[in-house]
Amino acid sequence: MSGLVPAPARDGLFQAFVLHRRDYTNTSLLLEVFGIGVGRFAVIAKGARRPRNPASALLQPFQPLWLAAVGRGEVRTLTRSEGAGRPMTLQGRALLGGFYLNELLIRLLVRHDAHDPLFAFYQDALARLAEGGELETLLRRFELRLLDELGYGPTLDREAGGREPVLAERSYRYEAERGLRRAAAVETGPVLSGATLLALTRGEDLDLAQRREARILLRGILTPYLGERPLNSRELYQRWYGARNPTESLAQ
């Protein structure tokens, strides 16, 4: 995935996105922000809820921003905010996909650790969702990139131990402690085709069968890091779309 390149900092501002916002007081907002050079952190936007304050409409998820903040504690104070471009217009499944990406970043990134390459990848993923890119392929690419950034990325093009390359015509099992192994003639758990694994490694579009296999694989890899608390975006997706197509979800 490539394309958008974050702009360099200017005038003490850094480029950022709001991952989540909630009311903090009668007049302020508490924001979870992901920014260039600063990573993920919490910031209070004082007065943003006051009538006729344009900051309330500006400080939304999927809106590229220029921000400045002060403070050294866990929660900082926003001092300046400007739009850094047009908002990413996400609708329907793409909107829930964007919420899912935001929730992954909130749950998995340690606060105040910069992840600038991941920021660029996130920005590009939002743009592709806004353009109508295939949802599950985009989500799986982002999950893998996030895992790589955190040092947890799985090796999907070679068998465990790096001995043998994955072949498209073979079937495999993924084990958390070992990695990939060839599937036995009879398996009780999910089996992955080599074609799916290679498509994930190369960043290729996934067909319907590959999407299901990739979804199960990444769900299993992510669960130990996400913990048992359900993802709100996943539950919301099931509520909106699960009844219409129970085989489809953000990461079933």
C-alpha positions as CSV (number, residue, x, y, z in Angstrom):
1,M,0.0,0.0,0.0
2,S,1.4,3.4,-0.9
3,G,0.4,6.8,-2.0
4,L,-0.2,9.5,0.6
5,V,2.9,10.9,2.3
6,P,2.4,12.8,5.6
7,A,3.5,16.4,5.4
8,P,6.4,17.6,7.6
9,A,5.7,19.5,10.7
10,R,5.3,23.3,10.4
11,D,5.1,26.2,12.8
12,G,5.2,23.9,15.9
13,L,2.3,21.8,14.5
14,F,2.2,18.1,13.8
15,Q,0.0,16.2,11.5
16,A,-2.5,14.0,13.2
17,F,-5.9,12.2,13.2
18,V,-8.4,11.9,16.0
19,L,-9.0,8.2,16.8
20,H,-11.8,8.8,19.4
21,R,-13.5,11.7,21.1
22,R,-15.9,12.1,24.0
23,D,-17.3,14.9,26.0
24,Y,-15.1,15.8,28.9
25,T,-16.9,18.7,30.6
26,N,-19.8,20.9,29.5
27,T,-17.4,22.8,27.3
28,S,-14.5,20.5,26.5
29,L,-13.6,17.3,24.6
30,L,-11.2,14.5,25.5
31,L,-9.5,13.2,22.3
32,E,-7.4,10.2,21.6
33,V,-5.0,11.3,18.9
34,F,-2.4,9.6,16.6
35,G,0.2,12.0,15.2
36,I,3.5,12.2,13.4
37,G,6.4,12.3,15.8
38,V,4.2,11.9,18.8
39,G,2.4,8.6,18.4
40,R,-0.8,8.0,20.3
41,F,-1.8,10.3,23.2
42,A,-4.7,11.9,24.9
43,V,-5.4,15.6,24.7
44,I,-8.1,17.9,26.1
45,A,-9.7,20.4,23.7
46,K,-10.8,23.1,26.0
47,G,-13.9,25.0,24.9
48,A,-14.4,22.9,21.9
49,R,-18.0,22.2,22.9
50,R,-19.0,25.8,23.2
51,P,-21.6,27.0,20.8
52,R,-20.3,28.3,17.5
53,N,-16.8,26.9,18.2
54,P,-15.6,25.5,14.9
55,A,-13.2,23.1,16.6
56,S,-16.1,20.8,17.5
57,A,-16.8,20.1,13.8
58,L,-13.1,20.0,12.9
59,L,-11.9,17.6,15.6
60,Q,-13.5,14.4,14.2
61,P,-12.2,11.0,13.2
62,F,-10.9,10.7,9.6
63,Q,-10.2,14.4,9.3
64,P,-6.5,15.2,8.6
65,L,-5.3,17.7,11.1
66,W,-2.5,20.0,12.1
67,L,-2.4,20.1,15.9
68,A,-0.3,21.6,18.7
69,A,-0.4,20.6,22.3
70,V,1.3,21.3,25.6
71,G,1.9,19.3,28.7
72,R,4.1,16.5,29.9
73,G,1.6,14.2,31.7
74,E,-0.6,11.4,30.4
75,V,-3.2,13.9,29.1
76,R,-2.0,17.1,27.3
77,T,-3.8,20.3,26.4
78,L,-4.6,21.2,22.8
79,T,-3.5,24.7,22.0
80,R,-4.1,24.9,18.2
81,S,-5.9,22.9,15.5
82,E,-6.3,23.3,11.8
83,G,-7.5,21.2,9.0
84,A,-4.8,19.5,6.9
85,G,-7.0,18.5,4.0
86,R,-10.4,17.3,3.2
87,P,-12.0,14.7,5.5
88,M,-12.0,11.1,4.5
89,T,-15.6,10.4,3.6
90,L,-16.4,6.9,4.8
91,Q,-19.8,5.4,4.6
92,G,-21.5,2.1,5.4
93,R,-19.0,-0.8,5.8
94,A,-16.1,1.5,5.0
95,L,-17.0,3.7,8.0
96,L,-17.1,0.7,10.3
97,G,-13.8,-0.4,8.8
98,G,-12.3,3.0,9.7
99,F,-13.7,2.7,13.3
100,Y,-12.0,-0.8,13.4
101,L,-8.6,0.6,12.4
102,N,-8.9,3.3,15.0
103,E,-9.8,0.8,17.7
104,L,-6.9,-1.4,16.9
105,L,-4.5,1.6,17.2
106,I,-6.0,2.6,20.6
107,R,-5.8,-1.0,21.9
108,L,-2.4,-1.9,20.6
109,L,-0.2,1.2,20.5
110,V,1.6,2.3,23.6
111,R,1.0,6.0,24.3
112,H,3.8,8.4,23.3
113,D,5.7,6.0,21.1
114,A,6.1,7.4,17.6
115,H,5.1,5.2,14.7
116,D,5.5,7.5,11.7
117,P,5.6,4.7,9.0
118,L,2.4,3.3,10.4
119,F,0.8,6.7,10.4
120,A,1.5,7.0,6.7
121,F,0.1,3.5,6.1
122,Y,-3.0,4.4,8.2
123,Q,-3.6,7.6,6.3
124,D,-3.3,5.7,3.0
125,A,-5.7,2.9,4.3
126,L,-8.3,5.6,5.1
127,A,-8.0,7.1,1.6
128,R,-8.4,3.7,0.0
129,L,-11.5,3.0,2.1
130,A,-12.9,6.3,1.1
131,E,-12.3,5.4,-2.6
132,G,-14.3,2.2,-2.2
133,G,-11.4,-0.3,-1.9
134,E,-12.3,-3.9,-1.0
135,L,-12.8,-3.7,2.7
136,E,-11.5,-7.0,4.0
137,T,-8.3,-6.9,1.8
138,L,-7.5,-3.4,3.2
139,L,-8.2,-4.5,6.8
140,R,-6.0,-7.5,6.6
141,R,-3.1,-5.5,5.1
142,F,-3.4,-3.0,7.9
143,E,-3.5,-5.7,10.6
144,L,-0.3,-7.2,9.2
145,R,1.4,-3.9,9.0
146,L,0.4,-3.0,12.5
147,L,1.7,-6.4,13.8
148,D,5.0,-5.8,11.9
149,E,5.3,-2.3,13.4
150,L,4.9,-3.8,16.9
151,G,7.4,-6.6,16.3
152,Y,4.7,-9.3,16.3
153,G,4.5,-9.8,12.5
154,P,4.0,-13.4,11.5
155,T,6.1,-15.0,8.8
156,L,3.6,-16.2,6.1
157,D,5.8,-17.1,3.2
158,R,7.9,-19.8,4.8
159,E,7.3,-22.8,7.0
160,A,8.3,-22.7,10.7
161,G,12.0,-22.4,11.1
162,G,12.4,-20.8,7.7
163,R,13.2,-24.1,6.1
164,E,10.8,-24.4,3.2
165,P,9.0,-21.7,1.2
166,V,5.2,-21.7,1.2
167,L,3.7,-23.2,-2.0
168,A,0.4,-22.0,-3.4
169,E,-0.9,-25.6,-3.9
170,R,-0.3,-26.8,-0.4
171,S,-2.3,-26.4,2.8
172,Y,-1.0,-25.2,6.1
173,R,-1.8,-24.6,9.8
174,Y,-0.7,-21.6,11.8
175,E,0.4,-22.2,15.4
176,A,1.1,-19.2,17.5
177,E,4.3,-20.5,19.1
178,R,5.7,-22.1,16.0
179,G,4.4,-20.4,12.9
180,L,3.3,-22.3,9.8
181,R,3.4,-26.0,9.3
182,R,2.0,-28.2,6.6
183,A,-1.5,-29.4,7.3
184,A,-2.0,-33.1,8.0
185,A,-4.4,-35.2,5.9
186,V,-7.0,-34.7,8.7
187,E,-7.0,-31.5,10.7
188,T,-9.4,-30.4,13.4
189,G,-8.8,-26.7,13.2
190,P,-8.7,-24.0,10.4
191,V,-6.5,-24.8,7.4
192,L,-5.0,-22.2,5.2
193,S,-4.2,-22.5,1.5
194,G,-0.7,-21.5,0.4
195,A,-2.3,-19.2,-2.1
196,T,-4.0,-17.2,0.6
197,L,-0.7,-16.9,2.6
198,L,1.2,-15.8,-0.5
199,A,-1.5,-13.2,-1.4
200,L,-1.3,-11.8,2.1
201,T,2.5,-11.6,1.9
202,R,2.4,-9.8,-1.4
203,G,-0.4,-7.5,-0.6
204,E,-2.6,-8.8,-3.3
205,D,-6.4,-8.6,-3.5
206,L,-8.1,-11.6,-1.9
207,D,-10.9,-13.6,-3.4
208,L,-13.9,-14.7,-1.3
209,A,-12.4,-17.9,0.0
210,Q,-9.1,-16.2,0.8
211,R,-10.9,-13.4,2.7
212,R,-12.5,-16.0,5.0
213,E,-9.2,-17.8,5.6
214,A,-7.3,-14.5,6.2
215,R,-10.0,-13.3,8.6
216,I,-9.7,-16.4,10.7
217,L,-5.9,-16.3,10.7
218,L,-5.6,-12.6,11.7
219,R,-8.3,-13.0,14.3
220,G,-6.3,-15.8,15.9
221,I,-3.0,-13.8,15.8
222,L,-4.5,-10.6,17.1
223,T,-6.6,-12.0,20.0
224,P,-3.7,-12.6,22.5
225,Y,-2.6,-8.9,22.1
226,L,-6.1,-7.5,22.1
227,G,-7.3,-9.5,25.1
228,E,-10.8,-10.8,25.8
229,R,-12.6,-7.5,25.9
230,P,-14.7,-7.3,22.7
231,L,-14.0,-4.7,20.1
232,N,-16.8,-2.2,19.9
233,S,-16.4,-1.8,16.1
234,R,-16.7,-5.5,15.6
235,E,-19.9,-5.7,17.6
236,L,-21.3,-2.7,15.8
237,Y,-20.6,-4.3,12.5
238,Q,-22.4,-7.5,13.5
239,R,-25.4,-5.4,14.7
240,W,-25.6,-3.6,11.4
241,Y,-24.7,-6.3,8.9
242,G,-24.3,-9.6,10.6
243,A,-28.0,-10.6,10.2
244,R,-27.8,-10.0,6.5
245,N,-24.6,-11.9,5.9
246,P,-23.5,-13.9,8.9
247,T,-20.3,-15.1,7.1
248,E,-19.0,-11.5,6.8
249,S,-17.5,-9.3,9.5
250,L,-14.5,-7.1,10.2
251,A,-12.6,-10.0,11.7
252,Q,-14.9,-12.8,12.7
